[in-house]
Amino acid sequence: MTKSELVKAIAKQAGITDAQANDALKALTDVVTSALVDGEKVQLPGLLTAELVERPARNGRNPRTGESMTIPAHKAVKISASSTLKKAVSE
């Protein structure tokens, strides 16, 4: 599903215009991004949980050359599906 398809589906489901749905989706994206940048955990009950995690530095291998290299420590977003979502997609 593309962003435009998602916007249309939200608009139809909520009974609002495509422009309003687009604004709501942008606001959701901005709020979630801001919360994660601030180190907060974001929970959308029945859908998912997203949180910022620290990945430690580790040794890896360049797949093209086979050369050993160090992958630096970095922050990543960990997303976990809710049990409700897992159940819905497994049926």
C-alpha positions as CSV (number, residue, x, y, z in Angstrom):
1,M,0.0,0.0,0.0
2,T,1.4,3.4,-1.0
3,K,1.1,6.6,0.9
4,S,-1.6,7.9,-1.5
5,E,-3.6,4.6,-1.1
6,L,-3.3,4.8,2.6
7,V,-4.5,8.4,2.6
8,K,-7.5,7.5,0.5
9,A,-8.3,4.5,2.8
10,I,-8.1,6.7,5.9
11,A,-10.3,9.4,4.3
12,K,-12.9,6.8,3.4
13,Q,-12.9,5.0,6.7
14,A,-13.0,8.3,8.8
15,G,-15.4,10.1,6.5
16,I,-13.0,13.0,5.9
17,T,-11.4,14.5,2.8
18,D,-8.2,13.2,1.3
19,A,-6.5,16.5,2.3
20,Q,-7.6,16.1,5.9
21,A,-6.4,12.5,6.0
22,N,-3.1,13.5,4.5
23,D,-2.7,16.2,7.2
24,A,-3.5,13.7,9.9
25,L,-1.1,11.1,8.5
26,K,1.7,13.8,8.4
27,A,0.9,14.9,11.9
28,L,1.1,11.3,13.1
29,T,4.4,10.8,11.3
30,D,5.8,14.0,12.8
31,V,4.7,13.2,16.4
32,V,6.0,9.6,16.3
33,T,9.3,10.7,14.8
34,S,9.7,13.5,17.4
35,A,8.9,11.1,20.3
36,L,11.4,8.5,19.1
37,V,14.1,11.2,18.6
38,D,13.5,12.2,22.2
39,G,14.0,8.6,23.4
40,E,10.3,8.0,24.2
41,K,8.6,4.7,23.5
42,V,5.5,4.9,21.2
43,Q,2.7,2.5,21.8
44,L,-0.3,2.3,19.4
45,P,-2.6,-0.3,21.2
46,G,-3.8,-3.0,18.8
47,L,-1.1,-2.1,16.3
48,L,2.5,-1.7,17.3
49,T,5.1,-0.5,19.8
50,A,8.2,1.4,18.5
51,E,11.2,2.3,20.6
52,L,14.7,3.6,20.1
53,V,17.5,1.1,20.8
54,E,21.3,1.3,20.9
55,R,23.1,-1.1,18.6
56,P,26.7,-1.8,19.8
57,A,29.7,-1.7,17.5
58,R,30.5,-5.1,16.0
59,N,32.7,-6.8,13.5
60,G,31.4,-7.6,10.1
61,R,32.5,-8.5,6.6
62,N,32.3,-6.6,3.4
63,P,30.2,-8.9,1.2
64,R,31.8,-7.7,-2.0
65,T,35.4,-8.0,-1.0
66,G,35.2,-10.3,2.0
67,E,37.3,-7.8,4.0
68,S,36.8,-7.6,7.7
69,M,35.4,-4.3,8.9
70,T,34.0,-2.7,12.1
71,I,30.3,-1.7,12.0
72,P,30.0,1.4,14.3
73,A,27.5,1.6,17.1
74,H,24.3,3.3,16.1
75,K,20.7,4.0,17.2
76,A,17.9,2.0,15.5
77,V,14.1,1.9,15.8
78,K,12.7,-1.4,17.1
79,I,9.1,-2.1,16.1
80,S,7.1,-4.9,17.6
81,A,3.6,-5.9,16.4
82,S,0.9,-6.1,19.0
83,S,-0.7,-9.4,19.8
84,T,-3.9,-8.2,18.3
85,L,-2.2,-7.4,15.0
86,K,-0.3,-10.8,15.0
87,K,-3.6,-12.6,15.6
88,A,-5.4,-10.7,12.8
89,V,-2.8,-11.5,10.2
90,S,-2.3,-15.1,11.1
91,E,-6.0,-16.0,10.6
